[in-house]
Amino acid sequence: MALVEWKKDGTVAIITMNTEENRHNPDFAKGMLDAFDAIEQDQEIKSVVIASSSEKNWSLGIDLAWITGAMTNQELDSIRGFMYDMNSVFRKALTLPMPVIAAMNGHTFGNGSILACSCDYRFMKADRGYFCFPEVDINIPFLPSMLATMKKSIPYYKVEELVFSGRRIGAKEMEEHHIIVKACDNADALMEEAVAFARTYTKGRTIFAQHKLRLHKHIVEIMEKEDPEFIEPLNLMV
Amino acid sequence: MSMLEYSLDGKVAILTMNSGENRFNPAFLDEFMKVLDEIEHSTDANALVVKSAHDKIFCNGIDLDWLMPFVQADDRSVVRDFCYQVNAFLRRLLLYPMPTVAAITGHAFAGGAIMCCCFDFRFMRSDRGFFCFPEVNIGIPFWPGMVAMVKKAIPGYKLEEMYYLGNRVTGAQCQEHHIVTEACPMDELMDKTLAFAGSLDKNRTFYGAQKERMNADIIRIIDEVDPAVLDTGKISA
């Protein structure tokens, strides 16, 4: 089974992240980018839902086993390449000419939470699972573009709380603070409602592309201008 | 008794402003910067709480009694230097390398309210005291950096109201609109604030780096945009 798969359901493309924890490593980034590219080429598709096949996790963020190994082996170019590739994944979600909807069916942590924030809309199941930025407790500061992405998707007072406390929050609290469109009762309701919401979008790609490019212009600029200053020297931890 | 004092409660530094209305003038700000340095360099504190000793005022902002004679005398170099001093102080708060929590023990007006916005978190008493930007009524426009500071702490819809009306907002309203984490009666305020500050327990190096990046846009405006305004040595519209 591929790490990342996608299928078509009418005008909606459903990307499924296909491992237990959906950790981000070079293969994950490539899988996501390939899926986005194929979806963009299919002119019938008008919206995208990103789901996970795991019962417990949507995405737990960076594959620490992989990155620690790469650090130990001094495979610095492959770490740099991975960081840029993940930025490309985020950028793709931010600029794809159609709405991208995260259907969070479980824990969403760290880089996984950034991926969710790169989407245009978020749904989450309410019966279990947390959303969290644990970086403050593991001493990995966010890249500048990541902060800009979070600020787009989370009201500022709540960004400060989540970034500076590392606290885990559930779907109900996320709904209350407008981080997600809806906290759905369970995993089945989540997919049903996220896909139904996606299906309501049949906007023209040209206008949607421009809308997203202009709304997220500052994030893309920060990604291009400011992130390399941390990625190039691999200044990722403090 | 000095204008500012601090004590440690476990790893939480509690800084008490003890200068009446705690208005900003060169001596007060100079002392404040020294105490911030001392807490950073001479203690192992990993959170900072700031409160006021005054029974109804947290901080009323710029000391106009001190400043206005220089404004009236058009002594622009004094005014300019003071403006830079205010900015250096607010900049220091924005980048202070540990969680900062304002325990708003009473009125926070004008510069005092702006200062509150430079903290990472705010708690406020609910039984008395207002949060207010009276600048619109006294004809003193915010500097660009200050606008960025208040945007950080106050949702846009509420900021426009407060900024353009100069209306006074209670602790309970501040909580409702997410300007403070929590508003509670004065007799619970310090317990709650200290419990919250003590619960964070973050690594200073990381926290400082995170604040630099989180507040980078505000710092850029202070450093690059404000000087054109401040160098005029005029603070009134």
HADDOCK unambig.tbl for C-alpha pairs under 7 A between the chains (distance, minus, plus):
assign (segid A and resid 136 and name CA) (segid B and resid 206 and name CA) 6.95 0.50 0.50
assign (segid A and resid 137 and name CA) (segid B and resid 202 and name CA) 6.79 0.50 0.50
assign (segid A and resid 139 and name CA) (segid B and resid 206 and name CA) 5.33 0.50 0.50
assign (segid A and resid 141 and name CA) (segid B and resid 206 and name CA) 6.76 0.50 0.50
assign (segid A and resid 141 and name CA) (segid B and resid 209 and name CA) 6.83 0.50 0.50
assign (segid A and resid 141 and name CA) (segid B and resid 210 and name CA) 5.56 0.50 0.50
assign (segid A and resid 144 and name CA) (segid B and resid 213 and name CA) 6.30 0.50 0.50
assign (segid A and resid 147 and name CA) (segid B and resid 214 and name CA) 6.63 0.50 0.50
assign (segid A and resid 156 and name CA) (segid B and resid 152 and name CA) 6.76 0.50 0.50
assign (segid A and resid 157 and name CA) (segid B and resid 153 and name CA) 6.48 0.50 0.50
assign (segid A and resid 157 and name CA) (segid B and resid 178 and name CA) 6.38 0.50 0.50
assign (segid A and resid 160 and name CA) (segid B and resid 120 and name CA) 6.97 0.50 0.50
assign (segid A and resid 165 and name CA) (segid B and resid 200 and name CA) 6.12 0.50 0.50
assign (segid A and resid 238 and name CA) (segid B and resid 205 and name CA) 6.62 0.50 0.50
assign (segid A and resid 238 and name CA) (segid B and resid 206 and name CA) 5.69 0.50 0.50
